[in-house]
Amino acid sequence: MHSQVPCDTKFYTTPCVGVNGSTGVLDGCVGRGGYPDRVTTSLLPSVPTSADGPGARGVFVSFEGGDGAGKSTQARLLADWVRGLGREVVLTREPGGTELGRTLRDAVLHGDHVDARTEALLYATDRAHHVASLVRPALARGALVVTDRYLDSSVAYQGSGRDLGADEVERLNLWATGGLLPHATILLDVDPDVGRTRLTGQPDRLERAGDDFHRRTRAAFLARAAADPARWLVLDGTASPDELARAVRARLAPVLGVGAA
C-alpha cells in the first residue's frame, strides 16, 4: 500500500527540482504522475521533543533516498565541512553503525531469506541499539550526528515497499528509538532506474526487490517529505555532488549556527 498524501496535493511525473544554493528552498514542477507538486523547505529545523530533552545539545541529520542516490557521498561531504569548522561530527549509517549493527546488517541484507515482518524487526533492533549506544550519547556531547538512513527508510522500504503499512512501521520505530527524529532530513531523489546504474557489486536483498517495490519506496519518501517540509529538504539526486553539497550546507548552516560555505 502507498503512503497517503493530502487530498489537495498536486503531482508531477518526474521530479525536476531546482536547487537554490543560497537559501536551500526548493520547488517541484507540475505534471501528471505520482509525485508531490511542490516541496518547499524552511530553513528552520523541525525539533522533535525527544531530541530537545535534558542534555540533548547536538544536531541530528539524516540522509534518505533510494539505492544509488548518493547518500553516502553527501553525508561524508557534510561531515568533512563541519569538522573543518572545528565541531565534533559522528558519521554513521543504518544498519551497521555499531558492532552489533554490522552483524545485523549482514544478516538482513546478505543472509538467508527472512519474511517482511522479520526484516522490519531486524531493522528496528539495529536502530534501537544504534540510538541508545551511539546517537543519543553523541547528541548529549553536543556533536553533529550524520546518519546514512534512519527510520524514514524503514517506513518507505518495509512500510510501503513490503506493504506492511507505513503507520505500523513508523510506530514500531518511534517506540524503538524513544521518539527520536532528526532535526533535518535530506532526501536525494533519483529515479530507481538511474540509481540502479550507479550500483556496484552484487545486489543485496533490497536492491533485488524489483521495480514495483522501488517505485513504491520512492513515492513513500516523497509523500513523507511533502507532509513535513520543515524537517525535509528534497534535492534532485542527479545534480552534481558539489551542487548538492552547497544546497545541504545552505539548509543546515542556520541549524548549526554557522555561515554557509
C-alpha positions in Angstrom: 0.0 0.0 0.0 1.2 3.5 -0.7 1.6 6.1 2.0 -1.3 8.6 1.9 -0.7 12.1 0.8 -3.0 15.1 1.4 -6.0 15.1 -0.9 -5.2 18.6 -2.2 -1.6 17.6 -3.3 -0.8 18.1 -6.9 1.6 15.8 -8.7 4.3 15.7 -11.3 5.6 12.7 -13.3 9.4 13.3 -13.0 10.9 15.4 -10.3 12.5 18.5 -11.9 13.9 20.1 -8.8 15.7 23.4 -8.9 18.5 23.8 -6.2 18.8 27.2 -4.7 22.2 27.1 -3.0 21.7 30.4 -1.3 18.5 29.7 0.6 18.0 25.9 0.5 14.5 26.5 -0.8 13.3 24.1 -3.5 10.2 23.6 -5.6 9.0 20.8 -7.7 7.3 21.1 -11.1 3.7 20.3 -12.1 2.9 17.3 -14.3 0.8 14.1 -14.5 2.4 11.4 -12.4 2.5 10.4 -8.8 4.9 12.7 -7.0 4.3 15.9 -5.0 3.9 19.1 -7.0 5.8 21.4 -4.6 8.2 20.8 -1.8 9.2 24.0 -0.1 11.6 23.7 2.8 12.0 26.1 5.7 15.4 27.0 6.9 14.3 26.3 10.4 14.7 22.7 11.7 11.8 20.6 12.9 12.8 19.9 16.5 11.3 16.8 17.9 10.5 16.8 21.6 12.7 13.8 22.2 15.7 15.5 20.7 15.3 18.5 22.8 15.2 16.8 26.2 17.7 17.3 29.0 21.3 17.0 27.8 20.4 16.9 24.1 22.5 19.7 22.7 23.7 18.3 19.4 22.2 18.3 15.9 20.9 15.2 14.3 20.8 14.9 10.4 19.7 12.0 8.3 20.2 11.3 4.6 17.5 9.3 2.8 16.7 8.1 -0.7 16.8 5.1 -3.0 19.7 2.9 -3.7 22.4 4.7 -5.7 21.1 8.1 -4.8 24.4 9.4 -3.4 23.6 9.5 0.3 27.0 8.2 1.5 28.8 10.8 -0.6 26.7 13.7 0.7 26.9 12.5 4.3 30.7 12.4 4.1 30.9 15.9 2.4 28.7 17.4 5.2 30.8 15.7 7.9 34.0 17.0 6.4 32.7 20.6 6.1 31.5 20.7 9.8 34.7 19.1 11.0 36.6 21.8 9.2 34.7 24.3 11.4 36.1 22.7 14.5 33.0 20.8 15.5 32.7 17.2 16.6 30.9 15.0 14.0 29.7 11.5 14.3 29.3 10.0 10.8 27.3 6.7 10.9 24.8 4.6 9.0 21.9 2.2 9.4 22.1 -0.6 9.5 25.7 -1.1 10.6 26.6 1.9 12.7 27.7 -0.3 15.7 29.4 -3.7 16.1 26.1 -5.3 16.7 24.7 -3.3 13.8 27.3 -4.7 11.4 26.2 -8.3 12.3 22.6 -7.4 11.8 23.4 -5.6 8.5 25.0 -8.8 7.2 22.0 -10.9 8.3 19.3 -8.6 6.9 20.9 -7.7 3.6 23.0 -10.7 2.8 21.8 -13.6 4.9 19.2 -16.2 4.4 15.7 -15.2 3.3 13.5 -13.7 6.0 9.9 -12.6 5.8 8.9 -9.0 5.7 7.9 -8.7 9.4 11.2 -10.3 10.5 13.1 -7.9 8.2 11.3 -4.9 9.7 12.0 -6.1 13.3 15.7 -6.6 12.5 16.0 -3.0 11.2 14.2 -1.8 14.3 16.5 -3.8 16.5 19.6 -2.3 14.9 18.0 1.2 15.2 17.2 0.9 18.9 20.7 -0.2 19.7 22.2 2.4 17.4 20.3 5.3 19.0 20.9 4.1 22.6 24.6 3.4 22.3 25.8 5.9 19.7 23.4 8.6 18.6 22.0 9.9 21.9 25.4 9.9 23.7 26.8 11.9 20.8 23.9 14.4 20.9 24.4 14.8 24.6 28.0 15.8 24.0 26.9 18.5 21.5 28.1 16.7 18.4 26.6 16.7 14.9 25.3 13.2 14.2 25.0 12.5 10.4 23.4 9.2 9.5 23.1 7.5 6.1 19.5 6.3 6.6 17.2 6.4 9.6 13.7 5.4 10.5 12.2 7.0 7.3 13.9 4.3 5.3 12.0 1.6 7.3 8.7 3.4 6.7 9.4 3.6 3.0 11.0 0.2 2.4 9.2 -2.0 4.9 6.0 0.0 5.4 5.3 0.8 1.7 7.7 -1.3 -0.3 6.9 -4.5 1.7 3.3 -3.5 2.2 3.4 -3.8 6.0 1.7 -0.5 6.5 3.6 2.8 6.9 1.8 3.8 10.1 2.6 0.4 11.8 6.2 0.5 10.9 6.6 4.1 11.9 5.0 3.4 15.3 7.4 0.4 15.8 10.4 2.6 15.1 9.3 5.5 17.1 9.0 3.1 20.1 12.4 1.6 19.3 14.1 5.0 19.3 12.1 6.6 22.1 10.6 9.0 19.6 13.9 10.5 18.4 13.6 12.2 15.0 16.3 14.2 13.1 16.3 17.9 13.2 16.7 17.8 9.4 16.4 15.0 6.8 17.9 15.3 3.3 16.2 13.3 0.6 18.2 12.7 -2.5 15.6 11.8 -5.1 16.5 9.7 -8.2 14.5 7.5 -10.5 15.1 3.9 -9.5 16.3 3.1 -13.0 19.0 5.8 -12.6 20.0 4.6 -9.2 20.4 1.1 -10.4 23.1 2.1 -12.9 25.2 3.6 -10.1 25.3 0.4 -8.0 28.4 -1.8 -7.9 29.0 -5.3 -6.6 26.4 -7.9 -6.0 22.9 -6.5 -5.2 21.6 -7.1 -1.7 18.1 -8.3 -0.7 16.5 -4.8 -1.0 18.3 -3.9 -4.3 16.9 -7.2 -5.8 13.3 -6.4 -4.7 12.0 -5.4 -8.1 10.8 -2.3 -10.0 7.4 -2.0 -8.3 9.0 -2.2 -4.9 11.4 0.6 -5.6 8.7 2.8 -7.2 6.6 2.4 -4.0 9.5 3.3 -1.8 10.3 6.4 -3.9 6.7 7.6 -3.7 6.7 7.0 0.0 9.8 9.1 0.6 8.3 12.0 -1.5 5.0 11.8 0.3 6.7 11.9 3.7 8.7 14.9 2.6 5.7 16.7 1.4 3.9 16.1 4.7 6.7 17.6 6.8 8.6 20.2 4.8 10.1 21.8 7.9 12.1 18.7 8.5 12.8 17.6 5.0 14.9 19.0 2.1 14.3 17.2 -1.2 17.1 17.5 -3.8 17.4 16.2 -7.3 20.0 13.4 -6.9 21.1 13.7 -10.5 22.6 17.1 -9.8 26.4 17.3 -9.4 27.9 16.4 -5.9 29.2 19.9 -5.5 25.8 21.5 -6.3 24.1 19.1 -3.8 26.6 19.8 -1.1 26.1 23.6 -1.4 22.4 23.1 -1.0 22.8 20.9 2.0 25.2 23.4 3.6 22.7 26.3 2.9 19.9 24.3 4.6 21.9 23.3 7.7 24.0 26.4 8.3 21.3 28.2 10.3 20.6 25.0 12.3 24.3 24.8 13.1 24.7 28.5 13.8 27.3 29.0 11.1 27.6 30.7 7.7 27.1 28.6 4.6 30.3 28.0 2.6 
